[in-house]
Structures are given as structure tokens and as C-alpha cells.
Amino acid sequence: MSANNEDAFDLSLMDDVFEKYQGQRGALIPLLQKAQALYGYLPPEVLKLIATRLGISIGKVYGVATFYAQFYLERRGRHVLKLCDGTACHVKGTPKLVTAVAGEFEVQPGETSGDGQLTVEVIYCLGSCALAPVAVLDDQVMGRMRAEM
């Protein structure tokens, strides 16, 4: 079963994860990371399960999950396109890239396409300013991007 594409979540996928971190203080962040790796994001059912198993409030779990940018509370696309909008990238054309991507793929930054294939994110800086403007598709870094497709 693929947890990423199901509406009902197989919470038993977390059993091995809980076993690995049983009794460890400070296990919340690693548990959230493992859960996100399993499900592709952090569904509410999983957040509730983590809170229950750790014996902490759902508010604390939600607070940590929303504090760190690495965690996602909404389902993401099969592919994730990150467009850098740090100073160098912005000056070199990220706003044009954002417009071009929105027009070509009919998805705005912070959203996922209707078919679930692409999530577009605008992020502050990737640290590759010499390659500005920079984009990352899944794990592939692409530099000197142009709005022409």
C-alpha cells in the first residue's frame, strides 16, 4: 500500500517507528520526520497518533510541526518545484519564473496542481547565488533558469 495516495491512512506503518524511538526523550522531531517520509506529509490522524503515543498534547505536536518549515500539513505533489527568491535570484528573474510556471502548469506558488503532480514553492535562499536564478525540482538543482519554456 502506498501511504501517499490513500485517503484512509494505515497508521500501523508507524509501529516500527514508535518501537525505534520508544522511551527516548526528544523523539518528537524524529517521529515527525519519519512520519512525513512514510506519508509524504503529516496528516491530522498521524499527528494525533504521535501525541497519544508520546503522551503529549496535540497542541504541542502541532506547534512543532508548524514551527519548522521542513514539515508539511497538506499533501504535496508527486514532484516539488522550489524557486529561489533570495536577493540574487530575485534580481536575476525569479518573478518572471514564477509567472511562467504559473501560466504553463496552472499552479500558483504554495499550491499543488489539480492532478496532484506538481507542488510549487517559492523559498528564500538556496545558497547557490552564483547560479541565480536557481530552481530545485525534487532533488535536482538547476541554475541560471530562464522564463522561456
C-alpha positions as CSV (number, residue, x, y, z in Angstrom):
1,M,0.0,0.0,0.0
2,S,1.3,3.5,-0.8
3,A,0.5,5.8,2.0
4,N,1.0,8.8,-0.2
5,N,-2.1,8.1,-2.4
6,E,-4.6,6.9,0.1
7,D,-7.4,8.8,1.8
8,A,-7.5,6.4,4.7
9,F,-4.2,6.2,6.5
10,D,-2.6,2.9,7.5
11,L,-1.4,4.0,11.0
12,S,0.3,0.7,11.5
13,L,3.1,2.0,9.3
14,M,4.2,4.0,12.3
15,D,4.5,0.9,14.6
16,D,8.2,0.2,13.7
17,V,8.9,3.9,14.1
18,F,7.5,4.1,17.5
19,E,9.3,1.0,18.5
20,K,12.6,2.5,17.4
21,Y,12.1,5.7,19.5
22,Q,10.4,4.1,22.5
23,G,11.3,5.8,25.7
24,Q,13.6,8.3,24.1
25,R,13.2,11.9,25.3
26,G,13.2,14.4,22.4
27,A,11.7,11.9,20.0
28,L,9.1,14.3,18.6
29,I,11.0,15.8,15.7
30,P,12.5,12.4,14.6
31,L,9.0,10.9,14.7
32,L,7.6,13.8,12.7
33,Q,10.4,13.3,10.1
34,K,9.8,9.6,9.8
35,A,6.0,10.0,9.6
36,Q,6.4,12.6,6.8
37,A,8.8,10.2,5.0
38,L,6.1,7.5,5.2
39,Y,3.1,9.5,4.3
40,G,4.6,12.4,2.2
41,Y,3.2,14.9,4.7
42,L,1.7,15.0,8.2
43,P,-2.0,14.1,8.1
44,P,-4.0,15.1,11.2
45,E,-4.6,11.4,12.1
46,V,-0.8,10.9,12.3
47,L,-0.3,14.0,14.4
48,K,-3.0,12.7,16.8
49,L,-1.3,9.3,17.0
50,I,2.1,10.8,17.7
51,A,0.6,12.9,20.5
52,T,-1.2,9.9,22.0
53,R,1.8,7.6,21.8
54,L,4.2,10.2,23.3
55,G,1.7,11.3,26.0
56,I,1.8,15.0,25.0
57,S,-0.9,17.4,23.8
58,I,-1.9,17.6,20.2
59,G,-1.2,21.3,20.5
60,K,2.5,20.7,21.3
61,V,2.8,18.3,18.3
62,Y,1.0,20.7,16.0
63,G,3.2,23.6,17.3
64,V,6.4,21.8,16.5
65,A,5.1,20.6,13.1
66,T,4.1,24.2,12.1
67,F,7.2,25.8,13.5
68,Y,9.7,24.0,11.3
69,A,9.5,24.7,7.5
70,Q,10.6,21.1,6.8
71,F,7.2,19.7,7.8
72,Y,4.1,19.8,5.6
73,L,0.5,19.6,6.8
74,E,-1.0,19.3,3.4
75,R,-0.5,16.7,0.7
76,R,2.2,17.7,-1.7
77,G,2.5,16.8,-5.4
78,R,4.4,13.9,-6.8
79,H,7.1,16.5,-7.9
80,V,8.1,19.6,-5.9
81,L,9.5,22.6,-7.7
82,K,11.2,25.1,-5.4
83,L,12.0,28.5,-6.9
84,C,14.6,30.5,-5.1
85,D,13.7,34.2,-4.4
86,G,16.7,35.3,-2.5
87,T,18.1,38.7,-3.4
88,A,20.4,37.4,-6.3
89,C,17.7,35.2,-7.7
90,H,15.0,37.8,-7.4
91,V,17.2,40.3,-9.3
92,K,18.1,37.8,-11.9
93,G,14.5,36.8,-12.7
94,T,12.6,34.7,-10.2
95,P,9.4,36.8,-10.5
96,K,9.4,36.0,-14.2
97,L,9.9,32.3,-13.5
98,V,7.1,32.3,-11.0
99,T,4.7,33.8,-13.6
100,A,5.9,31.4,-16.3
101,V,5.5,28.4,-14.1
102,A,2.0,29.5,-13.0
103,G,1.0,30.0,-16.6
104,E,2.4,26.8,-18.0
105,F,1.4,24.4,-15.3
106,E,-1.7,26.3,-13.9
107,V,-0.4,26.2,-10.3
108,Q,0.4,29.1,-8.0
109,P,3.2,29.1,-5.5
110,G,2.2,27.3,-2.3
111,E,-0.3,25.2,-4.2
112,T,-0.4,21.7,-5.8
113,S,-1.7,21.1,-9.3
114,G,-5.2,19.7,-9.6
115,D,-3.8,16.4,-10.9
116,G,-1.5,16.1,-7.8
117,Q,1.6,16.0,-9.9
118,L,3.3,19.3,-9.0
119,T,3.7,21.5,-5.9
120,V,5.3,24.8,-6.5
121,E,7.1,26.6,-3.6
122,V,8.9,30.0,-3.6
123,I,11.7,29.8,-1.0
124,Y,14.0,32.5,0.4
125,C,17.5,31.3,-0.5
126,L,19.1,28.1,-1.6
127,G,22.7,29.3,-1.2
128,S,23.6,29.0,-4.8
129,C,23.7,32.7,-5.7
130,A,26.3,32.3,-8.4
131,L,23.8,30.2,-10.3
132,A,20.9,32.7,-10.0
133,P,18.1,32.2,-10.6
134,V,18.0,28.8,-9.1
135,A,15.3,26.1,-9.0
136,V,15.2,22.7,-7.5
137,L,12.9,20.0,-9.0
138,D,12.6,17.2,-6.5
139,D,16.3,16.9,-5.6
140,Q,17.9,18.2,-8.8
141,V,19.4,21.7,-8.6
142,M,19.1,23.8,-11.8
143,G,20.9,27.1,-12.2
144,R,20.6,30.1,-14.5
145,M,17.0,29.4,-15.2
146,R,15.1,31.4,-17.8
147,A,11.4,32.1,-18.0
148,E,11.3,31.0,-21.7
149,M,10.0,27.4,-22.0
